[in-house]
Amino acid sequence: MKSGDNIAATILAAGLSSRLGAFKPLLTLRGRLIIEVIINLFREAEISDIVVVVGYEAERIIPS
């Protein structure tokens, strides 16, 4: 990425996950929460403007 590039990421984590039967953002992948894995991948790509859209189960995603 070139200096000055304005790239942002939006992560949609607001759904019910009813077909899966478990709340996807809080499932684990390689010992970490999926939401953490996704955020870290964006950070590794030098994207610092990251927005997570929450709705259902928001209190479980937003750090206290």
Sequence and secondary structure as in RCSB ss.txt:
>XXXX:A:sequence
MKSGDNIAATILAAGLSSRLGAFKPLLTLRGRLIIEVIINLFREAEISDIVVVVGYEAERIIPS
>XXXX:A:secstr
  TT   EEEEEE S  TTTTS GGGSEETTEEHHHHHHHHHHHTT  EEEEEE TTHHHHS  
